[in-house]
Amino acid sequence: MSMIREFQLALNSLSRVKGYSAAIILTLGITLGALVAIFMVNYQLLSAPLPYDNQDRLFISKGSSFRDSEIKLSDTSPYPALIDAYSFKDTDFEKKALINFNVDVIRNFPASPRVNLSYITPEYLDMIQTPFALGRNFNAQEGLGAKAPVAVISYEAWDKLFNKRQDTIGQTLRFGEVNFKIIGVTAKNFVEPELVSVGRLTDVWLAWDFNLTEEGWRHSWGGQLSNHHLIGLLKPGVNPEQVSHQLTSRLNNRYRQELAGRSFFKSSSIDFVLTSFREKIIGDSYQQTLLLFTGVFLLLMIAVANTMNLILARAANRQRIMAIQAALGAQKSDLFRSILIEMSLLMSATVVFSLVFSYAGIDLIKQLKLDWLPRANELSFNWLSIVFSTLVSGLIALVTTILVNRQLDYRKLSQMMQSGGKGTALQVSKKVRNILILSQVALATTMLCVGVQVFHQSISNIIQPSGLATDNVYQVKVDIGITRLASTKVLEDNLRATRKLFTENPKISSASIAMGFPLSASTDEYFFSYLSEDAEFQKQQQGVVSLIDENYLDILQFELIKGRNFTSSDYDNVKNVIIINQAFADKLAPGDEVISKRYYWLNAPGNSPYEVIGIVRDLTLPNTEELPRVFIPYMAFDFPEFLLEVLPKQSLSAIELNQMMAKVNKEFKVSKLIDIKNAHDRLVHHDKFLASAAAVLTLLTIFLASVGVYGILTYSIQLRHSELGIRMAIGATPATIYIEIIRESFITVLAGLAAAGVILAGLWLWLENTSFVDELSVWGALFPVLLIIILTALASLFSVWQIISKPAIHSLQNAQ
């Protein structure tokens, strides 16, 4: 028989069992499609090359600060150290560049839009082969020290700000008091490396000289700045670890020379490490994607086990057809080929369905913009998706065909026509049925344990109270423009007048001048400083500083557990008093009373110590260990913020606030307007995704496991139909029959649970070495076991119900 004819016969046969075909295609198609999508995510993170030539030679600096060999600040560097590293003539680098990531508002646009800035030297965009839609890159004459007010904008900023106008080159953007002339627009296909955080992309690149670092910090070897980096393209064959060691040694010597004689820095040192672009961009995000891949793979295995049950049942139903084929001379290899062709047709349809599902899945992942998934914007549906889906489905077809073929007894098939089929019915062995149940239970239990644990952990993070007021509160970051150059008295008067103006607005019930907010998106936005019992800072302790007025703690509803809050007198007269949280109290005076004690503040305007007048309860922010915090009644002038408490059902806009502030000072512009509730929601965005994913996978697991176990048990009961009827006829009660079926099933189920325990133990050992592991929930382990037992009991009841619910004569009528 020709191969074409065999395919036609297989297709005709499958067309008569549409429900069977649809069940396999949908079950495997959905699970395989999900696996393809997650496979592409893992490929993008682990194997896909970065879209830059010489990607393995691109590095970014990561500085650290140490005191007594203990790390104090990570991923920070002194400004002059970076300038030294950039300017030093060495032979290890092919190119070097400086970059500072920041944000600012465009002051010559009515809505003062806030944009992401990158202050760079000209080499940076060259290193990553930046293509341009319009204009050009910075040139050597616009490098360090040139003070060239020129800008390059991204394609997205070109669209958003200028509606892709062709006359954009030559237009200006005003930041602070400087007008920057646009000289270039990056191309649409440009992929910027996400070197700061996932999803953080630059809108405007400006010359390094104009970065917002204050003049004092530009010359301070003792100051540590975040988001300032050296970018390097190493020469071929150069060892980055050796270069890091040389940089650290040279800069550390300079650091000690510059700070010699200052007691605070006596035992301090700095570290300067080169981190590859890939390591910086990917980090440890692959741990979560691998875990997700494992979960979806287990789900596919459950679906495959269900498919095996359907295929074996179909093989048993087609035994007479196979017997006829054997009687006409078909060999076992011919039967194998026949089953393989049928499976290949089913898998071909499955591949098509899975690719459609994976295409939609990849598009959904890109739209979700998950803050823990780097390079998501580079995800695509391509030939690798097709190859992976085809290979996996082909492997499933081959394995299932082999397993079915091994169940065929060719000798009995040959004799079947001679005996008329009496006593020769093809049966799936009890051993195979038990293996199918065991595998279903083991995989389902593993999936359920992981899913329930992740769901429980995520929901706990979502619903836990933060200890802060989040409703009807806005954080307003203000850019004060050239007013920054005014006197302290002018700045103070302007800020106080703005606060007064806010409180007079009918929408706003309270306002606070502050700097430092607990729900910042990154610790890079925190102001870290030190408190010490002694003026020499020999016993210093680090904490996060918030500079606030008397209204701040009340607006955010911090719980005061000891002492008192600030008063207007503390703020207006700049008294040396502070409030700390419980975490800082435990560090400053473990097991001792800290109220009324005095501590020196490293950044204090004077030399007098500060008295602790109150302690507030620690916050309970999701996925975050509470940091030591200190609140100081002091006005921040350069980068002020306001906290605004509005009346219920009221809202604020940046344009509205700009109009209000213009009545005090037209230079005041909203840099960022944050709804505190949205800020808190962003903190649990990751948990919401994990909870949703865990819920979907758990429900699918329950459904597939229920169908699979029920199908296998139903087939087993059908084989014992007559036996059970006879036993009922001689006096066995329905309850006795049901209990025996459960007892037999539970032996296999317990073996499956034990196998799941082994799998989970191995998974736990792996998770212990990742950042994903958290404290296990008792219900996370008990609930899946109880659920599997209940599902088995129900499946046993439904599978035997048709027998025990009717008189024994109905079962005996079908006895052969």
Secondary structure as UniProt FT lines:
FT   HELIX           3..15
FT   HELIX           18..46
FT   TURN            53..54
FT   HELIX           55..57
FT   STRAND          58..67
FT   TURN            68..69
FT   STRAND          70..74
FT   STRAND          76..77
FT   HELIX           79..87
FT   STRAND          93..105
FT   TURN            107..108
FT   TURN            110..111
FT   STRAND          114..120
FT   HELIX           123..127
FT   TURN            128..129
FT   STRAND          132..135
FT   HELIX           140..142
FT   TURN            144..145
FT   STRAND          150..153
FT   HELIX           155..162
FT   TURN            163..164
FT   TURN            166..167
FT   TURN            169..170
FT   STRAND          172..175
FT   TURN            176..177
FT   STRAND          178..186
FT   TURN            188..189
FT   TURN            198..199
FT   STRAND          204..207
FT   HELIX           208..210
FT   HELIX           215..218
FT   STRAND          225..226
FT   STRAND          228..234
FT   TURN            236..237
FT   HELIX           240..258
FT   TURN            259..261
FT   HELIX           263..265
FT   TURN            266..267
FT   STRAND          268..276
FT   HELIX           277..282
FT   TURN            283..285
FT   HELIX           286..317
FT   HELIX           319..327
FT   TURN            328..329
FT   HELIX           332..368
FT   TURN            371..372
FT   TURN            374..375
FT   HELIX           376..378
FT   HELIX           383..407
FT   HELIX           410..419
FT   TURN            420..423
FT   HELIX           430..463
FT   TURN            471..472
FT   STRAND          473..479
FT   HELIX           481..485
FT   HELIX           488..504
FT   TURN            506..507
FT   STRAND          508..515
FT   TURN            518..519
FT   HELIX           523..525
FT   STRAND          527..532
FT   TURN            535..536
FT   TURN            538..539
FT   STRAND          540..548
FT   TURN            550..551
FT   HELIX           552..556
FT   STRAND          560..563
FT   HELIX           568..572
FT   TURN            573..574
FT   STRAND          577..581
FT   HELIX           582..588
FT   TURN            590..591
FT   TURN            595..596
FT   STRAND          598..601
FT   TURN            602..603
FT   STRAND          610..616
FT   TURN            622..623
FT   STRAND          629..633
FT   STRAND          641..646
FT   TURN            648..649
FT   HELIX           654..662
FT   TURN            663..664
FT   TURN            666..667
FT   STRAND          669..675
FT   HELIX           676..683
FT   HELIX           685..719
FT   HELIX           721..729
FT   TURN            730..731
FT   HELIX           734..767
FT   TURN            768..769
FT   HELIX           778..804
FT   HELIX           808..812
FT   TURN            813..814
//
